[in-house]
Amino acid sequence: MSSNIRKATDVPLDETLVTEARVLGLDVSDAAEKGLARAVKAEKERLWRIENADAIRAEREYVEKHGLPFAKYRQF
């Protein structure tokens, strides 16, 4: 994660899941932090899509009507 500052938290987790993670040698704190980071990133992206829905729709409509800008310069 990007920050070296850690905040101690008390997060209740499913006991069976924690036991399985420990048996597998997983670092529960690290796994929880990575999972939280993925959830935060996904939510930020979801909100960005909502906030920019009109611009995204307009761009798609433009491409449907006019094609890709500079398409004649593309090489495949």
Helices and strands as residue ranges (DSSP letters): H 15-23, H 28-51, H 53-66, G 71-73
